Amino acid sequence: MTVKFGAGSKVFAKVRGYPWWPARIDGCADETPNKVKYHVYFYGTGETAVIKSTDVCDYVENKSKLGFVKKTKNFAEAIADCEEHLTPEQRSALAQVADRSAVASPAVKEPADTPKADKAAPSTPAEGGRRAEKAALGGI
């Protein structure tokens, strides 16, 4: 495999059990014909790890999908810290991606008069509702 990210690249990195997190590539840890691993520094926590290339994606290209504020401690701080260290070119590219995603997928609101299905209490036998089963059996 080829090395996709160089030292200093801003990325999102994934560790099993944790959400995608803003990180910086510190270098290539292991490069074999079949796999590449990176040393990464996680913004907001200061933790470091060795991550497989399949668990790393570009920060600028994926911020619109992965960069929303999570209820995880330090996530907003990590995003702010990562963006503070972006190069002017990366900032420009990030602004262009944000503009494209805003134009391509405008926020769509559901009409207020549309009834919403109650998922907490299914009412048909196919949905597993007890009330529907009793009604089908004549109220037993």
Sequence and secondary structure as in RCSB ss.txt:
>XXXX:A:sequence
MTVKFGAGSKVFAKVRGYPWWPARIDGCADETPNKVKYHVYFYGTGETAVIKSTDVCDYVENKSKLGFVKKTKNF
AEAIADCEEHLTPEQRSALAQVADRSAVASPAVKEPADTPKADKAAPSTPAEGGRRAEKAALGGI
>XXXX:A:secstr
      TT EEEE  TTS  EEEEEEEEEEE SS EEEEEEETTT  EEEEEGGGEEEHHHHHHHH S  SSTTH
HHHHHHHHHT  HHHHHHHHHHHHHHHHHS      TTS    SSS  SGGGT HHHHHHHTT  
